[in-house]
Amino acid sequence: MSIIKIEELYFTYDGSKYVLQKINMEFEKGITYGVFGKSGAGKSTLLSLIAGLEVASKGKISYLNKDLSKINRDKYRCNEIGVIFQSFNLLPHLTALENVILSMDISDLNVKDREKKAHQLLNKVGIDETKASRRVLQLSGGEQQRVSIARALAYDSEVILADEPTGNLDKDNEEEIINLLSDLAHKENKCVIIISHSHNVKEAVDTVYYLENGKLKESKD
Amino acid sequence: MYIFKYAYLSVTRNKGRNILIGLIIMAITISACIALTINKSGENLVNTYINSNKLEITFNMDTGIYRNATDEEKETYTPITIEDVINYGDSSYVSDYYYTLTSSLESDDIETVSYDEMFQMPDDRETDSTSSTDTSNRPSFGGGTTGFSFVAYSNQGYNENFVDGTNKITSGEMFDNDSTENVVVISSDLADENNLEVGDTITFYSSTDDTITYEFTVVGIYEDSSTIESTSGMGQNNSRNTIYIPLSIAKTILANEDDSVTNKGLSAKFYLNNNDDLDAFETEVREKGLSDVYTVSTNEDEITSTLEHIKNMSKFSKSFLIVVLIIGAIILSIINILNIRERKYEIGVSRAIGMTKSKITLQLVAEMMIVSLAALIVGTTIGVATSQPITNSILASEISSYQTESTQISENFGGKNFGTNTQRGGSFTKNIDYVDSLKVTVSAITILQLFLISIFLTTVSGIIAITFINQYEPNKILQNRT
């Protein structure tokens, strides 16, 4: 059963030119998805729509059969999906630990010891206690992306969206992040959707979608 | 609430930005504290002064209204009578009142005291009319059979000339309030001029009908110590020619005159239980029939003339406070706009991970509250510490300014001091001893007002935050950042 379903989706920023046209996709738990395409093909826009940061101009996106345009998207973002950004988008005045706890605080998650859970998540992505107590700008790019992944996992979301998660990383870090994301799908039964240009990501994901000029061209299982 | 935790973290970890905002709020707080303290202390001093001196309330005809009135309207303007005064005095607001009746009579037995006698030096008095002393250059006013001013008080206890010691009985005694005898108390100058002693009798006649005569017995002679400058000099206006008579006799004299003379001779003053009841008292007397042509006046300006500079200081501090608040709000608004623009990315990230606009606004306002509270505490402390020396400095400057103006006026008269108050529109016969110290205290109300000012500034920043955050779409912010 699909957790996210996109039906006849059209999207335009200015009301005239569609950056996404007639998109139909389905995403299930336990599978990694890769959305590829050239710059300007509409990949990041698609991710924004799935993340509830934008609303479809036509068609609909459903999460567990609920139309995203009709639900509280703030609650959706802080409870149901975890987003990993290419530029990490962590709050610079907070430590790695505080960035993860902030996500828990915003969500409706009912956890007694948030600090303990945050440390567990950070350990899982390779951030030890010393680094966890540092402000994020004192961490390397790879470490910041790991913190970003830990933050996306903070409230046990079923769907992980990653926008160019390895775009700013070196090869070793790229491989580790890809493995982390794959494990989330295969070991923790999450739906992982990755927007990327990376050949290594394409090789690693279970399902590949291609976007060209805002249209879905083909898919590969 | 986690919002406050992150607000605190944001404040403590962005010190530079928040110290700048804090310094601005502190400057506003110090200025507001000093202005409020001076304003409140000044107002308290003036109010205490007014409350410790009961206001004198009088009803005066507004000549402007009368002049502009039509003949029909003039007919409706009824003059105040003794019965009206008694009726107005019978009020729960009034603690006491009195009235005076003033009339004039003429006499062939005695003459008024003229300026000549008053200017005459002791040596002159001893010389006879053939003295070689030349007095031709002196003003020669009065000194006739007319110009005696007969004054009667409903209560002698309010005769201010005797209360303040300007007049003092030197021979005989003052008659009782309820005396019905034809008795008079005259000045020693008038007695000397006409060789009168206690027990002598004088005959006067009506100035409008010389067939109506009155015979009075002198029961008291008073020494008038008022200065020449304080008397207006001529005849009836010369205080030496004032003759005090019992009220009942004054009523008889006025009853024999025509209405216009009778009404002009009546003057009343009322004292209230509470000075704050002035408006209520005016409403009551209007309902009782006081014509619109009469204005209700008080001597508040006279009472507070020695505090004029403090009143000015209070007014100035209030204006200063308003200016500080306006400028402060503008500066803070600009800084907040820049601050929020600078934090656009942070707002975008928070929105992207699901924080609502209202919570982001609350966090920004909470940050502002934390900074404001810290600035408020420091600013109030500094304000309290500096308000007294600043007040003293402003006060000294104000007094110096008034004294310079007073000196200038005196110089305009060739160095002669007529005791004119520098307050515009006021002319008093005494010099002003300005209150030269104002003890400023910071009351709980002042601190509450400062707190409200802080809330006001925080609210302004909150409104700005909401306005800007509502314009921000997280996706666009993050895309621009990328």
Interface residues (C-beta under 8 A of the other chain):
Chain A: S44 S48 A51 L53 E54 D74 K75 Y76 R77 C78 N79 V83 F85 Q86 S87 N89 L90 L91 P92 H93 L94 E98 L102 S103 D105 I106 S107 R135 R151
Chain B: Y2 Y6 L9 S10 R13 N14 E346 G348 V349 S350 R351 A352 I353 G354 M355 T356 K359 E473 P474 N475 L478 Q479 R481 T482
